[in-house]
Amino acid sequence: MLKAFLDEKPLYYNEIDYTRMPRVYQKIKSNFAHAKIIHLIGTNGKGTTGRFLATALFNMGYKTAHYTSPHIIDFNERIWLNGVNASYETLEIAHEKLQNILTKEDLDSLSYFEYTTFLAMLVFNGCEYIVLEAGLGGEHDATAVFDKALTLVTPIDYDHEAFLGSNIEDIVKTKLNAIQNYAIIATQKHKEVYTVASEIAAFKNVKIYEVDEFLNEEDIKNILQISEELLLVNYLQENLKLSISCLKFLDLKYKVSDFNNSKLFGRLSKISDNIIIDVGHNPLAATSIVKVLKGKKYILVYNTYKDKEYKKILQILKPIIQHVEIIDINQERIETKELLYRTLNDLEIEYDSFNKCEENNNYLVFGSFSVVEAFLGRYNE
Protein backbone atom coordinates (compact mmCIF):
# COMPACT_ATOMS: atom_id res chain seq x y z
CA MET A 1 0.00 0.00 0.00
CA LEU A 2 1.30 3.43 -1.00
CA LYS A 3 0.13 5.16 2.19
CA ALA A 4 1.81 2.63 4.47
CA PHE A 5 5.04 2.89 2.45
CA LEU A 6 5.10 6.70 2.57
CA ASP A 7 4.23 6.78 6.27
CA GLU A 8 7.57 5.07 6.92
CA LYS A 9 9.45 7.93 5.28
CA PRO A 10 10.04 11.22 7.13
CA LEU A 11 8.61 14.28 5.42
CA TYR A 12 11.54 16.51 6.41
CA TYR A 13 15.29 16.09 6.66
CA ASN A 14 18.08 18.04 8.33
CA GLU A 15 20.46 16.98 5.56
CA ILE A 16 19.80 15.94 1.95
CA ASP A 17 21.98 13.77 -0.29
CA TYR A 18 21.90 15.77 -3.54
CA THR A 19 23.58 12.97 -5.50
CA ARG A 20 20.91 10.36 -4.77
CA MET A 21 18.07 11.45 -7.07
CA PRO A 22 20.26 11.88 -10.21
CA ARG A 23 22.00 8.57 -9.50
CA VAL A 24 18.77 6.62 -9.12
CA TYR A 25 17.16 8.38 -12.10
CA GLN A 26 19.97 7.30 -14.43
CA LYS A 27 19.28 3.66 -13.49
CA ILE A 28 15.52 3.78 -14.21
CA LYS A 29 15.39 6.52 -16.86
CA SER A 30 14.13 4.17 -19.58
CA ASN A 31 10.83 3.67 -17.70
CA PHE A 32 9.69 7.25 -18.32
CA ALA A 33 8.12 8.48 -21.57
CA HIS A 34 7.59 12.22 -21.43
CA ALA A 35 7.04 14.91 -24.02
CA LYS A 36 7.39 18.57 -22.98
CA ILE A 37 8.15 19.33 -19.33
CA ILE A 38 7.59 22.85 -18.00
CA HIS A 39 9.63 23.19 -14.81
CA LEU A 40 8.50 25.66 -12.13
CA ILE A 41 11.03 27.12 -9.69
CA GLY A 42 10.88 30.10 -7.34
CA THR A 43 9.75 30.92 -3.81
CA ASN A 44 6.10 31.93 -4.13
CA GLY A 45 3.36 31.27 -6.65
CA LYS A 46 4.56 27.98 -8.13
CA GLY A 47 1.32 26.14 -7.33
CA THR A 48 -1.07 28.71 -8.75
CA THR A 49 1.08 29.41 -11.81
CA GLY A 50 1.27 25.70 -12.49
CA ARG A 51 -2.45 25.14 -12.13
CA PHE A 52 -3.32 28.10 -14.38
CA LEU A 53 -1.00 26.70 -17.04
CA ALA A 54 -2.00 23.04 -16.69
CA THR A 55 -5.72 23.83 -16.76
CA ALA A 56 -5.34 25.96 -19.89
CA LEU A 57 -3.30 23.30 -21.67
CA PHE A 58 -5.84 20.61 -20.78
CA ASN A 59 -8.77 22.78 -21.90
CA MET A 60 -6.91 23.40 -25.17
CA GLY A 61 -7.05 19.66 -25.82
CA TYR A 62 -3.64 18.43 -24.66
CA LYS A 63 -2.97 15.49 -22.34
CA THR A 64 -1.65 17.46 -19.40
CA ALA A 65 -0.30 16.77 -15.91
CA HIS A 66 0.59 18.96 -12.94
CA TYR A 67 2.84 17.91 -10.05
CA THR A 68 2.57 20.19 -7.03
CA SER A 69 3.35 20.01 -3.32
CA PRO A 70 2.65 19.75 -0.52
CA HIS A 71 -0.98 18.70 -0.26
CA ILE A 72 -3.56 20.24 2.08
CA ILE A 73 -5.85 17.31 2.88
CA ASP A 74 -5.36 14.34 0.51
CA PHE A 75 -2.08 13.08 -0.94
CA ASN A 76 -3.48 12.83 -4.47
CA GLU A 77 -3.77 16.65 -4.60
CA ARG A 78 -0.09 16.52 -5.59
CA ILE A 79 -0.69 14.51 -8.77
CA TRP A 80 -3.19 16.13 -11.15
CA LEU A 81 -3.90 14.48 -14.50
CA ASN A 82 -6.17 15.77 -17.28
CA GLY A 83 -8.30 18.00 -15.09
CA VAL A 84 -8.61 15.93 -11.91
CA ASN A 85 -6.50 14.61 -9.05
CA ALA A 86 -5.19 11.12 -9.88
CA SER A 87 -7.29 8.33 -8.41
CA TYR A 88 -5.82 6.23 -5.62
CA GLU A 89 -6.23 3.18 -7.86
CA THR A 90 -3.97 4.85 -10.44
CA LEU A 91 -1.45 5.75 -7.74
CA GLU A 92 -1.40 2.21 -6.36
CA ILE A 93 -0.71 0.78 -9.84
CA ALA A 94 2.20 3.22 -10.28
CA HIS A 95 3.45 2.42 -6.77
CA GLU A 96 3.49 -1.31 -7.51
CA LYS A 97 5.39 -0.71 -10.74
CA LEU A 98 7.90 1.54 -8.99
CA GLN A 99 8.45 -1.09 -6.31
CA ASN A 100 9.50 -3.51 -9.05
CA ILE A 101 11.69 -1.00 -10.90
CA LEU A 102 13.75 0.18 -7.92
CA THR A 103 16.24 -1.85 -5.92
CA LYS A 104 15.53 -2.34 -2.22
CA GLU A 105 18.47 -0.10 -1.39
CA ASP A 106 17.04 2.72 -3.51
CA LEU A 107 13.52 2.19 -2.16
CA ASP A 108 14.83 2.54 1.37
CA SER A 109 17.07 5.53 0.68
CA LEU A 110 14.79 7.74 -1.43
CA SER A 111 13.13 10.56 0.50
CA TYR A 112 9.36 11.05 0.64
CA PHE A 113 9.52 13.80 -2.00
CA GLU A 114 11.97 11.93 -4.23
CA TYR A 115 9.82 8.80 -4.25
CA THR A 116 6.59 10.71 -4.91
CA THR A 117 8.30 12.57 -7.76
CA PHE A 118 9.15 9.27 -9.46
CA LEU A 119 5.63 8.03 -8.70
CA ALA A 120 4.04 11.08 -10.33
CA MET A 121 6.26 10.86 -13.38
CA LEU A 122 5.24 7.24 -13.93
CA VAL A 123 1.59 8.29 -13.75
CA PHE A 124 2.34 11.05 -16.26
CA ASN A 125 3.77 8.72 -18.93
CA GLY A 126 2.13 9.53 -22.27
CA CYS A 127 1.25 13.13 -21.43
CA GLU A 128 1.96 15.81 -23.99
CA TYR A 129 2.71 18.46 -21.35
CA ILE A 130 3.89 18.04 -17.76
CA VAL A 131 3.90 21.05 -15.45
CA LEU A 132 6.50 20.03 -12.88
CA GLU A 133 6.79 22.08 -9.71
CA ALA A 134 10.02 22.05 -7.72
CA GLY A 135 9.87 21.46 -3.99
CA LEU A 136 12.14 23.75 -1.98
CA GLY A 137 15.04 24.22 -4.33
CA GLY A 138 16.31 24.51 -7.86
CA GLU A 139 19.39 22.78 -9.23
CA HIS A 140 19.39 20.10 -6.50
CA ASP A 141 15.64 19.57 -6.35
CA ALA A 142 14.32 16.09 -7.12
CA THR A 143 12.37 17.50 -10.09
CA ALA A 144 15.52 18.93 -11.68
CA VAL A 145 16.76 15.57 -13.02
CA PHE A 146 14.26 15.49 -15.89
CA ASP A 147 14.85 17.14 -19.27
CA LYS A 148 12.86 20.37 -19.49
CA ALA A 149 11.52 22.26 -22.48
CA LEU A 150 11.16 25.46 -20.45
CA THR A 151 11.67 26.74 -16.91
CA LEU A 152 9.29 29.26 -15.33
CA VAL A 153 10.70 31.34 -12.48
CA THR A 154 8.18 32.74 -9.99
CA PRO A 155 9.17 35.50 -7.50
CA ILE A 156 12.26 34.54 -5.48
CA ASP A 157 12.70 35.57 -1.86
CA TYR A 158 14.24 34.32 1.38
CA ASP A 159 13.07 30.81 2.32
CA HIS A 160 14.66 27.49 3.34
CA GLU A 161 17.98 29.24 3.99
CA ALA A 162 19.46 26.12 5.63
CA PHE A 163 19.38 24.38 2.24
CA LEU A 164 19.45 27.22 -0.28
CA GLY A 165 21.86 29.78 1.19
CA SER A 166 21.94 32.58 3.73
CA ASN A 167 21.71 35.55 1.34
CA ILE A 168 19.45 36.33 -1.58
CA GLU A 169 22.22 35.96 -4.18
CA ASP A 170 23.01 32.40 -3.04
CA ILE A 171 19.31 31.50 -3.02
CA VAL A 172 18.86 32.90 -6.54
CA LYS A 173 21.91 31.01 -7.87
CA THR A 174 20.71 27.73 -6.37
CA LYS A 175 17.29 28.12 -7.97
CA LEU A 176 18.31 29.50 -11.37
CA ASN A 177 21.00 26.85 -11.90
CA ALA A 178 18.10 24.47 -12.62
CA ILE A 179 17.58 26.21 -15.98
CA GLN A 180 18.54 23.96 -18.92
CA ASN A 181 17.62 25.65 -22.20
CA TYR A 182 15.03 28.41 -21.89
CA ALA A 183 13.42 30.27 -19.00
CA ILE A 184 10.87 33.01 -18.38
CA ILE A 185 11.24 35.07 -15.22
CA ALA A 186 8.26 36.65 -13.44
CA THR A 187 8.53 40.21 -12.12
CA GLN A 188 10.98 40.16 -9.19
CA LYS A 189 11.46 42.41 -6.17
CA HIS A 190 15.18 41.59 -5.77
CA LYS A 191 17.46 43.05 -8.44
CA GLU A 192 19.90 40.22 -7.76
CA VAL A 193 17.55 37.86 -9.63
CA TYR A 194 18.07 39.75 -12.88
CA THR A 195 21.83 40.09 -12.32
CA VAL A 196 22.33 36.39 -11.61
CA ALA A 197 20.03 35.45 -14.50
CA SER A 198 22.25 37.39 -16.92
CA GLU A 199 25.36 35.69 -15.54
CA ILE A 200 23.84 32.21 -15.80
CA ALA A 201 22.51 32.90 -19.31
CA ALA A 202 26.01 33.80 -20.45
CA PHE A 203 27.81 31.02 -18.58
CA LYS A 204 25.42 28.17 -19.49
CA ASN A 205 24.52 29.54 -22.96
CA VAL A 206 20.79 29.50 -22.17
CA LYS A 207 18.10 31.99 -23.13
CA ILE A 208 16.30 33.74 -20.27
CA TYR A 209 13.34 36.04 -20.97
CA GLU A 210 11.36 38.41 -18.76
CA VAL A 211 7.62 37.81 -18.47
CA ASP A 212 6.49 40.99 -20.23
CA GLU A 213 8.46 40.20 -23.40
CA PHE A 214 5.67 37.88 -24.58
CA LEU A 215 2.60 39.94 -23.67
CA ASN A 216 0.76 42.33 -25.99
CA GLU A 217 -2.30 44.54 -25.43
CA GLU A 218 -4.71 41.70 -26.18
CA ASP A 219 -3.01 39.50 -23.58
CA ILE A 220 -3.31 42.27 -20.97
CA LYS A 221 -7.04 42.57 -21.70
CA ASN A 222 -7.42 38.79 -21.44
CA ILE A 223 -5.55 38.74 -18.12
CA LEU A 224 -7.89 41.40 -16.72
CA GLN A 225 -10.97 39.51 -17.94
CA ILE A 226 -9.77 36.17 -16.54
CA SER A 227 -8.87 37.90 -13.25
CA GLU A 228 -12.36 39.38 -12.96
CA GLU A 229 -14.03 36.04 -13.67
CA LEU A 230 -11.81 34.12 -11.21
CA LEU A 231 -11.72 36.96 -8.62
CA LEU A 232 -7.93 37.02 -8.67
CA VAL A 233 -6.03 39.39 -6.39
CA ASN A 234 -2.95 41.22 -7.71
CA TYR A 235 -0.28 38.64 -6.93
CA LEU A 236 -2.37 35.85 -8.47
CA GLN A 237 -2.72 37.99 -11.58
CA GLU A 238 1.09 38.03 -11.77
CA ASN A 239 1.10 34.23 -11.68
CA LEU A 240 -1.51 34.20 -14.45
CA LYS A 241 0.73 36.49 -16.53
CA LEU A 242 3.60 34.02 -16.22
CA SER A 243 1.42 31.11 -17.33
CA ILE A 244 0.17 33.05 -20.37
CA SER A 245 3.75 34.05 -21.25
CA CYS A 246 4.56 30.35 -21.26
CA LEU A 247 1.73 29.64 -23.73
CA LYS A 248 2.99 32.45 -25.96
CA PHE A 249 6.54 31.04 -25.81
CA LEU A 250 5.17 27.64 -26.85
CA ASP A 251 3.32 29.36 -29.71
CA LEU A 252 -0.05 28.09 -28.48
CA LYS A 253 -3.21 30.09 -29.06
CA TYR A 254 -5.39 30.30 -25.94
CA LYS A 255 -8.90 31.58 -25.16
CA VAL A 256 -10.12 33.26 -21.98
CA SER A 257 -12.39 30.26 -21.40
CA ASP A 258 -9.37 27.93 -21.28
CA PHE A 259 -8.72 29.23 -17.76
CA ASN A 260 -12.14 28.30 -16.36
CA ASN A 261 -11.88 26.56 -12.97
CA SER A 262 -8.12 27.07 -12.84
CA LYS A 263 -7.80 28.75 -9.43
CA LEU A 264 -5.93 26.55 -6.95
CA PHE A 265 -7.62 26.08 -3.58
CA GLY A 266 -5.83 27.44 -0.51
CA ARG A 267 -4.46 30.62 -2.06
CA LEU A 268 -6.40 33.50 -0.51
CA SER A 269 -9.47 31.29 -0.74
CA LYS A 270 -12.63 32.59 0.90
CA ILE A 271 -14.37 29.57 2.44
CA SER A 272 -17.13 31.63 4.09
CA ASP A 273 -18.15 35.28 4.38
CA ASN A 274 -15.71 35.85 7.24
CA ILE A 275 -12.93 33.26 6.75
CA ILE A 276 -9.97 33.44 4.35
CA ILE A 277 -7.35 30.68 4.15
CA ASP A 278 -3.90 30.90 2.62
CA VAL A 279 -1.10 28.33 2.68
CA GLY A 280 1.64 31.00 2.52
CA HIS A 281 4.52 30.70 4.96
CA ASN A 282 7.17 33.31 4.24
CA PRO A 283 7.65 37.12 4.28
CA LEU A 284 6.89 37.53 0.56
CA ALA A 285 3.53 35.79 0.97
CA ALA A 286 2.75 37.89 4.05
CA THR A 287 3.58 41.10 2.17
CA SER A 288 1.26 40.15 -0.70
CA ILE A 289 -1.57 39.37 1.72
CA VAL A 290 -1.25 42.72 3.53
CA LYS A 291 -1.48 44.55 0.20
CA VAL A 292 -4.72 42.73 -0.60
CA LEU A 293 -6.37 42.85 2.83
CA LYS A 294 -5.23 46.25 4.13
CA GLY A 295 -7.96 48.41 5.63
CA LYS A 296 -9.60 45.58 7.58
CA LYS A 297 -8.64 43.72 10.74
CA TYR A 298 -8.52 39.93 11.01
CA ILE A 299 -8.07 37.40 13.76
CA LEU A 300 -5.00 35.53 12.58
CA VAL A 301 -5.27 31.76 13.07
CA TYR A 302 -1.60 30.86 13.11
CA ASN A 303 1.26 28.53 13.92
CA THR A 304 4.72 28.16 12.45
CA TYR A 305 7.62 25.85 11.78
CA LYS A 306 10.82 26.49 13.73
CA ASP A 307 12.82 27.28 10.58
CA LYS A 308 10.51 30.06 9.34
CA GLU A 309 11.12 33.79 9.79
CA TYR A 310 8.00 34.03 11.90
CA LYS A 311 8.95 37.22 13.75
CA LYS A 312 9.39 39.02 10.42
CA ILE A 313 6.18 37.47 9.07
CA LEU A 314 4.13 38.55 12.10
CA GLN A 315 5.65 42.03 11.94
CA ILE A 316 4.55 42.33 8.31
CA LEU A 317 1.03 41.08 9.12
CA LYS A 318 0.63 43.23 12.25
CA PRO A 319 -1.24 46.12 10.52
CA ILE A 320 -4.13 43.77 9.63
CA ILE A 321 -4.09 41.67 12.82
CA GLN A 322 -6.78 42.15 15.45
CA HIS A 323 -5.13 39.45 17.54
CA VAL A 324 -3.57 36.01 17.00
CA GLU A 325 -5.18 32.68 17.85
CA ILE A 326 -2.69 29.81 17.87
CA ILE A 327 -3.95 26.53 16.46
CA ASP A 328 -2.45 23.32 17.84
CA ILE A 329 -0.39 21.24 15.41
CA ASN A 330 1.29 18.06 16.57
CA GLN A 331 4.49 18.07 14.53
CA GLU A 332 8.13 18.00 15.55
CA ARG A 333 8.96 20.94 13.27
CA ILE A 334 6.43 23.26 14.92
CA GLU A 335 7.91 26.01 17.08
CA THR A 336 7.42 25.75 20.84
CA LYS A 337 4.57 27.82 22.23
CA GLU A 338 6.94 29.49 24.68
CA LEU A 339 9.10 30.95 21.90
CA LEU A 340 6.07 31.91 19.83
CA TYR A 341 4.47 33.64 22.85
CA ARG A 342 7.71 35.51 23.50
CA THR A 343 7.81 36.74 19.90
CA LEU A 344 4.19 37.90 20.04
CA ASN A 345 4.89 39.72 23.31
CA ASP A 346 7.95 41.42 21.77
CA LEU A 347 5.79 42.57 18.85
CA GLU A 348 3.00 43.67 21.24
CA ILE A 349 0.45 41.46 19.51
CA GLU A 350 -2.26 39.97 21.68
CA TYR A 351 -2.79 36.23 21.44
CA ASP A 352 -4.90 33.33 22.63
CA SER A 353 -5.53 29.69 21.71
CA PHE A 354 -7.78 28.91 18.74
CA ASN A 355 -11.07 27.28 19.66
CA LYS A 356 -13.63 28.09 17.00
CA CYS A 357 -14.65 30.87 14.61
CA GLU A 358 -17.30 33.39 15.63
CA GLU A 359 -19.64 34.81 12.99
CA ASN A 360 -19.07 38.45 13.96
CA ASN A 361 -15.26 38.33 13.43
CA ASN A 362 -13.11 38.13 10.29
CA TYR A 363 -10.47 35.37 10.21
CA LEU A 364 -7.27 34.89 8.25
CA VAL A 365 -5.84 31.36 8.44
CA PHE A 366 -2.16 31.53 7.48
CA GLY A 367 1.25 30.08 8.29
CA SER A 368 1.72 26.86 6.30
CA PHE A 369 -0.08 23.98 4.60
CA SER A 370 -0.16 22.32 8.03
CA VAL A 371 -1.99 25.28 9.58
CA VAL A 372 -4.63 25.25 6.85
CA GLU A 373 -4.96 21.46 7.06
CA ALA A 374 -5.42 21.58 10.85
CA PHE A 375 -7.94 24.41 10.57
CA LEU A 376 -10.00 22.71 7.85
CA GLY A 377 -10.06 19.53 9.91
CA ARG A 378 -11.60 21.47 12.80
CA TYR A 379 -13.83 23.59 10.53
CA ASN A 380 -15.28 20.63 8.62
CA GLU A 381 -16.16 18.85 11.86
N, C-alpha and C positions, 0 to 999 in steps of 0.2 A: 504493500500500500504506500502510495506517494506520501500521504500525510505522516504516517509513522516514520518513514525514512527521513523526511525533512525535520521532524521533531527532534531527531537525534543530533542534528547539526546546529551549532550556535548561530544566531543571527548576526552577531557582532564579534569582531576580533580586535585585539590590541595590536597585533602584527599581521601582515598579509604577505604571503609568498607570491611576488609578482611574476615569477617564472613559471608557476604551476599551470595557469590557464593556457598560455601559448604552447607549453610542452604537451599537455593533454590534447589540445585541439589538433596539433599536427598528427597525432596518432589516429584520430577518428574523423579527420576532415572529410574523407570520402563519403561519409554518411549524410552530408548536408547538401541540399540542392536549392540554392537561392539565386534569385535574379538581382534586382536592385535593392541595396540596403541604404537607407537614409539614417545616419548615425546622429544622435542628439547628445550634445555635451553642454555644460554650463552649470550654473548654480541654481537659478530659479527659472520656472516656466517650462521645463522639459516635458512634463506630463501633458499640460494643456496644448503646447505647440504640437506635440506628437499626435494627440487625439484629433485636433483640428485637421492636420495633414492626413492622417489615416482615414478618417471619416470621409473627407473629400475624395481621396483616391478610390475608396470603396464605392462611393456613390457615383463616381465617374465610370465604374464598370470593371475596375481592376481587382484581382485577388490580392487582398491587403491584410497585413498583420501589424500589430502594435505591441511592443514589449515595454512595460512600464513598471515602476516600483517606488516604494513598497505598496502593499495593498492596505485598504482601510478595514474591510470586514472579511472578505473571502479571498483566498489565495488566487483563484482564477481571474481576479481583476487584473492581474499582472500580464495575462496572456490573452489578448484580444484578436479575434480572427474573423474577418469578413462581417464586421458589424456587431458582433456579440462576444462576450467573454467565452473562452474555450470551455467546453463541457468537461466535467470531471472524468467522464468515460474516455474522452480524447486524451486527457492528461495522463490517465492511468496506462493507456496503450503506449504513449511516448515514454513513460517512466519504465515500463517493462522492457521496451526496446533499448533504452539507455543503459539499463542494468546489464544487458547482454553485450553491449558495445564496449563498456568500460571495464578495465581490470578492477579487481577488488581493492588494490592499493589506491587507484585513482578515485574510486567510489568513496573510499574512506577519507581521502585527503581533500577532495573538492569542498569548497565552502558552500553554504546555503545559496548564495547569490550565483556562484559559478555553476553549480549543478542546475539551478532553475534557468539559467541562461541557455545552457545546452538543451534542456528540456523544451524550452520555448522554441528554439531554433529547429528542433526536430518537428514540432507541431507545425512550424511555418514552411516546411518543405513544399515546394510547388507554388508558393506565392510569387506574384509579380513584383510587389513592393513590400519591403519590411521596414517599418519605422522602429528603430532600435535605440532605446533610451539607456544611456550610461547610468551607472549607480552613483557612486560618490566621486569618481575621478575622470580621467581622460585617457592618457596613453597607457596606463596600467590597469584600466578597468577591464572586467571580464568581457564586456561587449566589444572591446577594441581589437580582438583577434580576427574578426571577420572582415572580409574585403568590402569596402564601402564605395558607393557611387558618389556620395555627397555627405558632408558633415554640416549640421546646423548648430550654431553656437548661440545659446540663450545668454541673458545677462550673467556675468561672472562677478562674484563677490566673495568675501571671506566665508569659509565654511570648511569643516573637516580638516582644520589646519594640521592636526597630528599626522595625517596621511599626505596632504597636498602641499604643505609648505606654510611658513609662518608669515609671509608677506604676500601682497597681492601679485607681485611679479612672478613669484615662484608658483603660486596657484594657477595663474594664467598659463605659464609655460607647461605645467603638468597637464592641463586640460587641452590646450591647443596642439600639443604634440601628438594627439590622436588623429589629427587631420592627415589623410592619405593623398587625395588628388585635388578635390575642390571643397570649398567651404563657404557658407554665408553666415555673416556675423550680425546678430541683432544689435540694436542701439545699446551702447554700454555707458556706464557712469564712470568707469575707471579708464583714463587715457592709456594706461599701461597695456590694456587689451589690444588696442590698435597698434601700439609700438611693437609688442611681441609678435602680433600677427604678421606684421611686415617683415620682421626678422625671420620668422619661421617660413614664410612664403618664399623668401630669397634662398634660405639655407636648404629647404627640402624641395625646392622647385615645384611648389603647389600654387594653385590659384585661389585667393581668398577675396571674396566680395563683401561689400556692406549691404545690408538689407534693402536700403532704398534704391539701389542700382537697378532693381528689377521692376519697380513699381511705377505705373503711370497714373494719369488722372482717373481713368476708369477703375483701376484697382483701388484707389483711395475711396472712390464712391462706393465700390462693392464692400470694402472693409467697414465703412460707416453703416451701410445697410445691414450687413451680417451682424454687426455689433448691436444694432438696435433690436434686431429680431431675437438675438440670443441674450440680450441684456448684459453685454460685456462691459466691465469696468476698464479703465485706461490700460492697466498693465496686461490684461488679457487681450486687448486689442493689439498690443505690441507682439504678443505671441501669435496672434492670427496673421499679422503682417509677415512674420518670418515663415509661416507655413505657406502663405500665398507666394512669397518670393521663391520658395522651393519649387512650387508648381510651375512658375514662370521659367526658372532655370531648367527644369525638365522638359520645357516646351509643351506643357499640357494645358489645354483650354478648359477652364473651370466655369461653373455657374454659381450664383449666390446660393441656390438651392442645394448645391453639393455639400454645404456646411450645416444642413439641418441636423439637429440632435448631436452636435459635435462637442458640446460643452462638457468638460470632465467634472464629475461630482467631487466635492470637497475643496473646491477653489472658490472662495468667497460665495459659497452656496447658501442661499436662504432656505432653511428647512421649515420655517414658520414665520409669522409676521414679526416676531421679536427675537429670532435666533439665527445667527450667521455662523457657519463653520468654515474653517480654513486650515489646511494641513501644513501651512508654512511654519518654518522653524529657524529662521535666521534674520539678521538685521535688514537685509534687502526686502524680504517678504513683509516684515513689520513696517518698513517705510512705505511700501506700496499700499498697505492696508490703511495707514493713517491718512494718506492722500485721499483715499476713496471715502473713508468714514468720518472725516473731520467735521466738526460742528455738532456731533452727537456724543453722548456718553454711553458706555457699555460696561456691563459686568463682564470681566475677562475670566472665562473658565480656562484654567492654565495648569500646566506642569512642564517640566523640562528635563532633558538629558543633562548629565554632568558636563559633557564636552561642548555644550552650546554656550554662546555668548549671551546668557539670559539676562545679565544686568543691563547690557546695552540694548537688548530687545525690549525689556520692560521700560527702559528710559525713553525709547522711541515711542512706545505705545501709550505712555503716561497721559498725554493730552486727551486721549479718548477713553481713558479708564475711569469708571466710577469707583470701583474697587475690584480686587482680585478674589476669585474663589478657586481654591486649589482642589483639583480632582485627583483622587487616589489612583495610582498606577503601580502595579506590582511587577516592577522590572528592575534588574540590577543596575541598569544604566541611568535610572532616574535619580536626580539630585536629592540629597537628604532634605527633609522639611526644615531642619534647623538652619541650613545654609540658605535655603530659599526664603525663609522668614527674615533672616538677617538682611538679605539683599532688599527685600520689600521694605523693611524698616529704614534702611539707608536711603532708599528712594522716596520715603515718606508716602508710600502707597498702602492704603488699608487692605486687609486681607482676612479671609475666613475659609472654611472648608466648604466645598461644593456639596449641596444636598439635592436640590431640584430647582428647576426654573419657575419663576413666578411670572404671571401674564403681564403684570404692569411694569416689568423691567426689560431692557434690551440686553441681549447676551452676544458676546463674541467668543467662540470656542477656537482656541489657537494654541500652538506650541509644538505640535508634531502629529504624524499619523496616529501615534499611540494615544494622544490626547483625544483626537476626534473619534477614534475607535472606542475608547472607554466611555466617552460622552454618549455616543450613539447607542451603545449597549444599555446604558442607563435610561436614555430617552425613549428607546423603543419598548422598554419594559412597561 
